[in-house]
């Protein structure tokens, strides 16, 4: 029989879900936008350079695109590093909160919750935009923060519940272990 979650487990899962998912989702979204923006710059940067080069002297516009390419590369790398730091912070803070709440397998719980969050992030982003379009005057940022926090709470509670151990791990020997036979086992006679 599986153990029940204690109040401390639930509180830890709620706070880990809020902070872990907000930080991870922010980093995941920034990483996605950075990768897409970098790909856009690489793909269309050469096309724009070729189009402008057909109307102007390519030698005069080449330094501009060289400088812009260096700037874009620096921005992409900077945002990439920032996104990885946010995701790592989300993972670590969640794990520490769950560990402090004495949740069983805090790092495994965090990992699976973050993995599910990563899979749900893009569809939920579209859902947040749809909700913002259907409301009058609610800012999209508020909807995203509240929605991400609620999804984090639900995912972390679910994974905390899924990783709970058996009741016998917490209260001592199980019923089946105590009902074992106490009859000594006979030894086989030695071979001669």
C-alpha positions as CSV (number, residue, x, y, z in Angstrom):
1,X,0.0,0.0,0.0
2,X,1.3,3.4,-0.9
3,X,2.0,6.0,1.7
4,X,-0.1,9.2,2.0
5,X,1.4,12.6,1.5
6,X,1.9,14.6,4.6
7,X,1.0,18.3,4.9
8,X,4.7,19.1,4.7
9,X,5.0,17.2,1.4
10,X,2.1,19.0,-0.1
11,X,3.4,22.5,1.0
12,X,6.9,21.6,-0.4
13,X,5.4,20.5,-3.7
14,X,3.3,23.6,-4.0
15,X,6.2,26.0,-3.4
16,X,8.6,23.9,-5.5
17,X,6.0,23.9,-8.3
18,X,5.5,27.6,-8.2
19,X,9.2,28.6,-8.1
20,X,10.6,25.7,-10.1
21,X,8.1,26.0,-12.9
22,X,8.2,29.8,-13.2
23,X,12.0,29.8,-13.4
24,X,12.3,26.8,-15.7
25,X,9.5,27.9,-18.0
26,X,11.0,31.4,-18.3
27,X,14.4,29.9,-19.2
28,X,12.8,27.4,-21.6
29,X,10.9,30.1,-23.3
30,X,13.9,32.4,-23.6
31,X,15.9,29.5,-25.0
32,X,13.3,28.8,-27.6
33,X,13.0,32.4,-28.7
34,X,16.8,32.7,-28.7
35,X,17.2,29.7,-30.9
36,X,14.4,30.8,-33.3
37,X,15.8,34.3,-33.4
38,X,19.3,33.0,-34.1
39,X,18.0,30.8,-36.9
40,X,16.0,33.7,-38.3
41,X,19.1,35.9,-38.3
42,X,21.2,33.3,-40.0
43,X,18.7,32.4,-42.6
44,X,17.4,35.8,-43.5
45,X,20.6,37.8,-42.8
46,X,22.3,36.4,-45.9
47,X,19.2,37.0,-48.0
48,X,18.9,40.6,-46.8
49,X,22.6,41.2,-47.5
50,X,22.2,39.8,-51.0
51,X,19.1,41.8,-51.8
52,X,20.7,45.1,-50.6
53,X,23.9,44.1,-52.4
54,X,22.0,44.1,-55.7
55,X,21.0,47.7,-55.2
56,X,24.2,49.0,-53.6
57,X,27.9,48.3,-53.7
58,X,28.5,45.1,-51.8
59,X,31.8,46.4,-50.5
60,X,30.1,49.3,-48.7
61,X,27.4,47.2,-47.0
62,X,29.7,44.2,-46.0
63,X,31.1,45.9,-42.9
64,X,27.6,46.7,-41.6
65,X,26.5,43.1,-41.9
66,X,29.8,41.9,-40.4
67,X,29.2,44.2,-37.3
68,X,25.6,43.2,-37.1
69,X,26.4,39.5,-37.3
70,X,28.9,39.9,-34.4
71,X,26.3,41.7,-32.4
72,X,23.6,39.2,-33.1
73,X,26.0,36.3,-32.2
74,X,26.8,38.0,-28.9
75,X,23.1,38.5,-28.1
76,X,22.2,34.9,-29.0
77,X,25.0,33.6,-26.8
78,X,24.1,35.9,-23.9
79,X,20.4,34.9,-24.0
80,X,21.3,31.3,-24.4
81,X,23.5,31.3,-21.3
82,X,20.8,33.3,-19.3
83,X,18.2,30.8,-20.3
84,X,20.3,27.8,-19.2
85,X,21.0,29.6,-15.9
86,X,17.3,30.1,-15.3
87,X,16.4,26.5,-16.1
88,X,19.2,25.3,-13.8
89,X,18.0,27.6,-11.0
90,X,14.5,26.3,-11.4
91,X,15.7,22.7,-11.1
92,X,18.0,23.4,-8.1
93,X,15.5,25.5,-6.2
94,X,12.7,23.0,-6.7
95,X,15.0,20.1,-5.6
96,X,16.1,22.0,-2.5
97,X,12.5,22.9,-1.5
98,X,11.4,19.3,-2.0
99,X,14.4,18.0,-0.1
100,X,13.6,20.4,2.8
101,X,10.0,19.2,2.8
102,X,11.3,15.6,3.2
103,X,9.7,14.5,-0.1
104,X,10.8,11.1,-1.2
105,X,13.2,11.3,-4.3
106,X,13.2,15.2,-4.5
107,X,15.6,15.3,-7.5
108,X,13.7,12.6,-9.4
109,X,10.4,14.3,-8.7
110,X,11.9,17.6,-9.9
111,X,13.3,16.1,-13.0
112,X,10.0,14.4,-14.1
113,X,8.0,17.5,-13.3
114,X,10.3,19.7,-15.3
115,X,10.3,17.2,-18.2
116,X,6.5,17.3,-18.3
117,X,6.6,21.1,-18.0
118,X,9.0,21.3,-21.0
119,X,6.6,19.2,-23.1
120,X,3.6,21.3,-22.1
121,X,5.2,24.7,-22.3
122,X,4.6,25.5,-26.0
123,X,0.9,24.4,-26.1
124,X,0.2,26.2,-22.9
125,X,1.8,29.4,-24.2
126,X,-0.8,29.3,-27.0
127,X,-3.5,28.7,-24.4
128,X,-2.3,31.7,-22.4
129,X,-2.5,33.9,-25.5
130,X,-6.0,32.6,-26.3
131,X,-7.1,33.4,-22.7
132,X,-5.6,36.9,-22.9
133,X,-7.4,37.5,-26.2
134,X,-10.8,36.4,-24.7
135,X,-10.5,38.7,-21.7
136,X,-10.9,42.4,-21.6
137,X,-7.9,44.2,-20.3
138,X,-6.0,41.4,-18.5
139,X,-2.3,41.7,-19.3
140,X,-0.8,38.7,-21.0
141,X,2.1,38.7,-18.5
142,X,-0.2,38.2,-15.6
143,X,-2.0,35.4,-17.3
144,X,1.2,33.7,-18.1
145,X,2.6,34.0,-14.6
146,X,-0.6,32.8,-12.9
147,X,-1.1,30.0,-15.4
148,X,2.5,28.8,-15.2
149,X,2.3,28.8,-11.4
150,X,-0.9,26.8,-11.4
151,X,0.4,24.3,-13.9
152,X,3.6,24.0,-11.8
153,X,1.6,23.3,-8.6
154,X,-0.4,20.6,-10.3
155,X,2.6,18.9,-12.0
156,X,4.8,19.0,-8.8
157,X,1.9,17.7,-6.7
158,X,1.3,14.9,-9.2
159,X,5.0,13.9,-9.3
160,X,5.3,14.1,-5.5
161,X,2.3,11.8,-5.2
162,X,3.7,9.5,-7.9
163,X,7.1,9.2,-6.2
164,X,5.7,8.5,-2.7
165,X,6.9,5.3,-1.3
166,X,5.1,2.3,0.2
167,X,3.7,2.8,3.7
168,X,5.9,0.0,5.0
169,X,9.0,2.1,4.3
170,X,7.8,4.7,6.8
171,X,6.2,2.6,9.6
172,X,8.5,-0.4,9.8
173,X,7.9,-3.9,8.7
174,X,5.0,-4.7,6.4
175,X,2.2,-7.1,7.3
176,X,3.6,-9.7,4.9
177,X,7.1,-9.4,6.4
178,X,5.8,-10.0,9.9
179,X,3.7,-12.9,8.9
180,X,6.6,-14.9,7.5
181,X,7.1,-18.3,8.9
182,X,9.5,-18.6,11.9
183,X,10.1,-22.3,11.3
184,X,13.8,-23.0,11.0
185,X,15.0,-24.3,7.6
186,X,16.5,-27.7,7.8
187,X,20.0,-28.1,6.4
188,X,20.8,-30.7,3.8
189,X,23.1,-33.5,5.1
190,X,26.7,-33.2,3.9
191,X,27.6,-35.2,0.8
192,X,30.0,-38.1,1.5
